Amino acid sequence: MIDAEDLTLAKTLAREAGEILMAHWADRERLSVSAKRAGDFVSEADRDAEVHLKNRLAATRPADGWLGEETGSATRGTRRWVVDPLDGTTNFLRGIGHWAVSIALEVEGQASLGIIYDPLRDETFAAVKGGGATLNDQAISVSATPSMAGALFGTGIPFSDMRFIDDHAADIARLMPHCAGVRRMGAASLDLAYVAAGRLDGFWERVLQPWDIAAGLVILREAGARVEGWQPDEAPEETGTVLTATPSLFPDFAACLRGK
């Protein structure tokens, strides 16, 4: 069960994590950084923000479970918080202003609340299942772009797991002749929020992690986006692969990507 206090708490925690990240952003050249694998970095900023979120939730919601990118999982009860304290770490470390805090709350295995907070722009994308999606408390919905010819899509290019790099290149080759462009901005959660707000008309990426997409999927669905896995009967929550777009464009968008 989700209530108004959960939403208020999630927004507050996202802003608190954002304040920690902004302090590190101002002095990011001094951060201690390590590589989990090629192209996948973690810094003091990620760790500090996640520890803060984990401790705050342990104090305020001690009966709830936890899944964090840097600190792993703890299973308790029927509710679980799924957190990426800094999505877009490489952007952050390079001074590129496209990164965010992502917080979701699952109830009985279903993501039911999502917050994506962009501290640099002070933008909070939020949704509770059945309650619509908002940006800074104003209702948002997916774009009304009428055709593929004018559509702008986002994606994520593989950077450490190269299993799908050839598939992804083929995706782009099929899609580009039919649309206005493709952007690879480097923070999947924020890209999903941009689809929900109509800034992008769609997005796709393979094999993302739960903390990358849990909040974004709630916000997308509440904003009216159509969301599927690589196959129509696959759930992104299960496979990590997301295809999403405004409903009027989705059939052509998905057909291009699926090669049909």
FIKERO-292365 format. One record per residue (C-alpha): residue number from 1; x, y, z. Coordinates in steps of 0.1 Angstrom, whole numbers, plus 5000, padded with zeros to 4 digits. Each point is the difference from the previous one (the first is absolute). Layout:
! FIKERO-292365
+-----+------+------+------+
| num |   c1 |   c2 |   c3 |
+-----+------+------+------+
| NUM |    X |    Y |    Z |
...
+-----+------+------+------+
This chain:
! FIKERO-292365
+-----+------+------+------+
| num |   c1 |   c2 |   c3 |
+-----+------+------+------+
|   1 | 5000 | 5000 | 5000 |
|   2 | 5013 | 5034 | 4990 |
|   3 | 4989 | 5032 | 5018 |
|   4 | 5006 | 5037 | 4998 |
|   5 | 5027 | 4997 | 5027 |
|   6 | 5020 | 4976 | 4978 |
|   7 | 5000 | 5025 | 4971 |
|   8 | 5009 | 5029 | 5022 |
|   9 | 5028 | 4980 | 5016 |
|  10 | 5014 | 4988 | 4966 |
|  11 | 5000 | 5036 | 4987 |
|  12 | 5018 | 5012 | 5032 |
|  13 | 5026 | 4972 | 4998 |
|  14 | 5007 | 5007 | 4963 |
|  15 | 5006 | 5036 | 5008 |
|  16 | 5023 | 4992 | 5029 |
|  17 | 5020 | 4976 | 4978 |
|  18 | 5001 | 5028 | 4974 |
|  19 | 5015 | 5024 | 5025 |
|  20 | 5028 | 4975 | 5008 |
|  21 | 5006 | 4995 | 4963 |
|  22 | 5001 | 5037 | 4993 |
|  23 | 5026 | 5005 | 5027 |
|  24 | 5022 | 4974 | 4983 |
|  25 | 4992 | 5015 | 4965 |
|  26 | 5016 | 5032 | 5011 |
|  27 | 5032 | 4982 | 5009 |
|  28 | 4997 | 4969 | 4978 |
|  29 | 5037 | 5001 | 4988 |
|  30 | 5010 | 4990 | 5035 |
|  31 | 4977 | 4970 | 5002 |
|  32 | 5013 | 4965 | 5006 |
|  33 | 4989 | 4979 | 4971 |
|  34 | 5002 | 4962 | 4992 |
|  35 | 4990 | 4979 | 4971 |
|  36 | 4976 | 4971 | 5005 |
|  37 | 5008 | 4989 | 4964 |
|  38 | 5009 | 5017 | 4968 |
|  39 | 4980 | 5032 | 4997 |
|  40 | 4981 | 4995 | 5032 |
|  41 | 5011 | 5023 | 5028 |
|  42 | 4991 | 5006 | 5036 |
|  43 | 5011 | 5030 | 5021 |
|  44 | 4998 | 5014 | 5035 |
|  45 | 4970 | 5020 | 4988 |
|  46 | 4980 | 4968 | 4991 |
|  47 | 5009 | 4983 | 5033 |
|  48 | 4993 | 5030 | 5022 |
|  49 | 4966 | 5006 | 4984 |
|  50 | 4990 | 4963 | 5002 |
|  51 | 5011 | 4996 | 5036 |
|  52 | 4980 | 5031 | 5010 |
|  53 | 4969 | 4986 | 4982 |
|  54 | 5004 | 4966 | 5015 |
|  55 | 5004 | 5013 | 5036 |
|  56 | 4971 | 5024 | 4997 |
|  57 | 4977 | 4972 | 4987 |
|  58 | 5012 | 4977 | 5027 |
|  59 | 4990 | 5026 | 5026 |
|  60 | 4967 | 5010 | 4984 |
|  61 | 4988 | 4968 | 4984 |
|  62 | 5018 | 4972 | 5020 |
|  63 | 4975 | 4973 | 4988 |
|  64 | 5008 | 5006 | 4963 |
|  65 | 5025 | 4982 | 4979 |
|  66 | 5028 | 5016 | 4980 |
|  67 | 5018 | 4997 | 4967 |
|  68 | 5028 | 5024 | 4992 |
|  69 | 5025 | 5001 | 4972 |
|  70 | 5030 | 5002 | 5023 |
|  71 | 4989 | 4984 | 5032 |
|  72 | 4980 | 4970 | 4988 |
|  73 | 4967 | 4987 | 5013 |
|  74 | 4982 | 4993 | 5032 |
|  75 | 4966 | 4982 | 4999 |
|  76 | 4974 | 5009 | 5025 |
|  77 | 4962 | 4999 | 4998 |
|  78 | 4980 | 5007 | 4968 |
|  79 | 5015 | 5034 | 4992 |
|  80 | 5035 | 5008 | 4986 |
|  81 | 5017 | 5032 | 4991 |
|  82 | 5021 | 4999 | 4968 |
|  83 | 5026 | 5027 | 4998 |
|  84 | 5026 | 5013 | 4977 |
|  85 | 5017 | 5029 | 5019 |
|  86 | 5017 | 5013 | 4969 |
|  87 | 4989 | 4989 | 4966 |
|  88 | 5025 | 5014 | 4974 |
|  89 | 5032 | 4997 | 5020 |
|  90 | 5022 | 5004 | 4970 |
|  91 | 4982 | 5032 | 4990 |
|  92 | 5003 | 5013 | 5036 |
|  93 | 5037 | 4993 | 5001 |
|  94 | 5006 | 5017 | 4966 |
|  95 | 4980 | 5031 | 5009 |
|  96 | 4971 | 4991 | 4976 |
|  97 | 4967 | 5012 | 5014 |
|  98 | 4978 | 4969 | 4994 |
|  99 | 4998 | 4979 | 5032 |
| 100 | 4973 | 4994 | 5026 |
| 101 | 4989 | 4983 | 5032 |
| 102 | 4975 | 4971 | 4995 |
| 103 | 4978 | 4986 | 5028 |
| 104 | 4972 | 4975 | 4995 |
| 105 | 4978 | 4981 | 5025 |
| 106 | 4988 | 4965 | 4991 |
| 107 | 4970 | 4985 | 5016 |
| 108 | 4996 | 4962 | 4997 |
| 109 | 5026 | 5000 | 4972 |
| 110 | 4984 | 5028 | 4980 |
| 111 | 5015 | 5035 | 4997 |
| 112 | 4973 | 5023 | 5013 |
| 113 | 5018 | 5033 | 5007 |
| 114 | 5027 | 5017 | 4980 |
| 115 | 5021 | 5031 | 5006 |
| 116 | 5028 | 5012 | 4976 |
| 117 | 5017 | 5032 | 5012 |
| 118 | 5023 | 5021 | 4979 |
| 119 | 5018 | 5023 | 5025 |
| 120 | 5017 | 5022 | 4974 |
| 121 | 4966 | 5011 | 4986 |
| 122 | 4981 | 4995 | 5032 |
| 123 | 4975 | 4978 | 4982 |
| 124 | 4981 | 4972 | 5018 |
| 125 | 4982 | 4975 | 4979 |
| 126 | 4975 | 4980 | 5021 |
| 127 | 4972 | 4975 | 4998 |
| 128 | 4980 | 4977 | 5021 |
| 129 | 4982 | 4971 | 4983 |
| 130 | 4965 | 5012 | 4991 |
| 131 | 5007 | 5036 | 5008 |
| 132 | 5015 | 5015 | 4968 |
| 133 | 5035 | 5014 | 4995 |
| 134 | 5014 | 5034 | 5009 |
| 135 | 5030 | 5022 | 4995 |
| 136 | 5004 | 5024 | 5029 |
| 137 | 4964 | 4992 | 5010 |
| 138 | 4986 | 5009 | 4966 |
| 139 | 4983 | 4973 | 4980 |
| 140 | 5020 | 4986 | 4970 |
| 141 | 4992 | 4977 | 4971 |
| 142 | 5018 | 4985 | 4971 |
| 143 | 5005 | 5020 | 4968 |
| 144 | 4974 | 5005 | 4972 |
| 145 | 5026 | 4997 | 4972 |
| 146 | 4978 | 4989 | 4971 |
| 147 | 5024 | 4979 | 4979 |
| 148 | 5033 | 4981 | 5001 |
| 149 | 5015 | 5026 | 4976 |
| 150 | 5000 | 5026 | 5028 |
| 151 | 5008 | 4977 | 5029 |
| 152 | 5031 | 5002 | 5022 |
| 153 | 5010 | 4968 | 5019 |
| 154 | 5025 | 4992 | 5027 |
| 155 | 5021 | 4970 | 5006 |
| 156 | 5029 | 4985 | 5020 |
| 157 | 5029 | 4986 | 4981 |
| 158 | 5017 | 4970 | 5017 |
| 159 | 5033 | 5010 | 5018 |
| 160 | 5012 | 4970 | 5019 |
| 161 | 4979 | 4970 | 4990 |
| 162 | 5006 | 4997 | 4963 |
| 163 | 4976 | 4971 | 4993 |
| 164 | 4975 | 5023 | 4983 |
| 165 | 5022 | 5026 | 4984 |
| 166 | 4995 | 4987 | 4964 |
| 167 | 4962 | 4997 | 5007 |
| 168 | 5000 | 5036 | 5012 |
| 169 | 5018 | 5013 | 4969 |
| 170 | 4974 | 4981 | 4979 |
| 171 | 4972 | 5016 | 5020 |
| 172 | 5013 | 5035 | 4992 |
| 173 | 5005 | 4992 | 4964 |
| 174 | 4964 | 4988 | 4997 |
| 175 | 4985 | 5029 | 5020 |
| 176 | 5020 | 5031 | 4988 |
| 177 | 4985 | 5002 | 4965 |
| 178 | 4965 | 5003 | 5015 |
| 179 | 5004 | 5026 | 5028 |
| 180 | 5014 | 5034 | 5008 |
| 181 | 5029 | 4988 | 5021 |
| 182 | 5013 | 4978 | 5028 |
| 183 | 5017 | 5012 | 5032 |
| 184 | 5023 | 4981 | 5023 |
| 185 | 5002 | 5022 | 5031 |
| 186 | 5014 | 4975 | 5026 |
| 187 | 4974 | 4998 | 5028 |
| 188 | 4972 | 4976 | 4993 |
| 189 | 4977 | 5010 | 5029 |
| 190 | 5001 | 5037 | 4989 |
| 191 | 4995 | 4989 | 4963 |
| 192 | 4968 | 4981 | 5011 |
| 193 | 4988 | 5031 | 5018 |
| 194 | 5006 | 5021 | 4969 |
| 195 | 4977 | 4976 | 4980 |
| 196 | 4973 | 5004 | 5027 |
| 197 | 5003 | 5038 | 4998 |
| 198 | 4999 | 5001 | 4962 |
| 199 | 5036 | 5011 | 4995 |
| 200 | 5008 | 4967 | 4982 |
| 201 | 4974 | 4980 | 4981 |
| 202 | 5014 | 4966 | 5010 |
| 203 | 5029 | 4981 | 5014 |
| 204 | 5016 | 4965 | 4997 |
| 205 | 5028 | 4982 | 5017 |
| 206 | 5009 | 4964 | 5007 |
| 207 | 5008 | 4983 | 5034 |
| 208 | 4998 | 5029 | 5024 |
| 209 | 5000 | 4994 | 5038 |
| 210 | 4970 | 5003 | 5023 |
| 211 | 5012 | 5033 | 5015 |
| 212 | 5005 | 5015 | 4965 |
| 213 | 4963 | 4995 | 4990 |
| 214 | 4977 | 4994 | 5030 |
| 215 | 4991 | 5036 | 5007 |
| 216 | 4999 | 5009 | 4963 |
| 217 | 4976 | 4973 | 4992 |
| 218 | 4974 | 5013 | 5025 |
| 219 | 5004 | 5035 | 4987 |
| 220 | 4998 | 4989 | 4963 |
| 221 | 4968 | 4980 | 5005 |
| 222 | 4983 | 5027 | 5020 |
| 223 | 5009 | 5026 | 4973 |
| 224 | 4983 | 4978 | 4974 |
| 225 | 5030 | 4984 | 4983 |
| 226 | 4998 | 4965 | 4985 |
| 227 | 5026 | 4977 | 5016 |
| 228 | 5011 | 4966 | 4989 |
| 229 | 5031 | 4977 | 5000 |
| 230 | 5018 | 4990 | 4969 |
| 231 | 4971 | 4976 | 4993 |
| 232 | 4964 | 5013 | 5006 |
| 233 | 4994 | 4974 | 5027 |
| 234 | 5032 | 5007 | 5019 |
| 235 | 5000 | 5023 | 5030 |
| 236 | 5029 | 5024 | 5004 |
| 237 | 5000 | 4993 | 5037 |
| 238 | 5010 | 4964 | 4993 |
| 239 | 5024 | 5004 | 4971 |
| 240 | 5014 | 5035 | 5005 |
| 241 | 4994 | 5008 | 4964 |
| 242 | 4977 | 5030 | 4993 |
| 243 | 4981 | 5012 | 4969 |
| 244 | 4978 | 5030 | 5007 |
| 245 | 4984 | 5028 | 4980 |
| 246 | 4969 | 5021 | 4997 |
| 247 | 4972 | 4976 | 4991 |
| 248 | 4993 | 5014 | 4965 |
| 249 | 5037 | 4995 | 4990 |
| 250 | 5006 | 4967 | 5019 |
| 251 | 4989 | 4975 | 4973 |
| 252 | 5023 | 5015 | 4973 |
| 253 | 5029 | 5006 | 5025 |
| 254 | 4998 | 4965 | 5013 |
| 255 | 4997 | 4985 | 4965 |
| 256 | 5032 | 5018 | 4989 |
| 257 | 5020 | 4988 | 5030 |
| 258 | 4986 | 4964 | 4998 |
| 259 | 5007 | 4999 | 4963 |
| 260 | 4964 | 4993 | 4991 |
+-----+------+------+------+
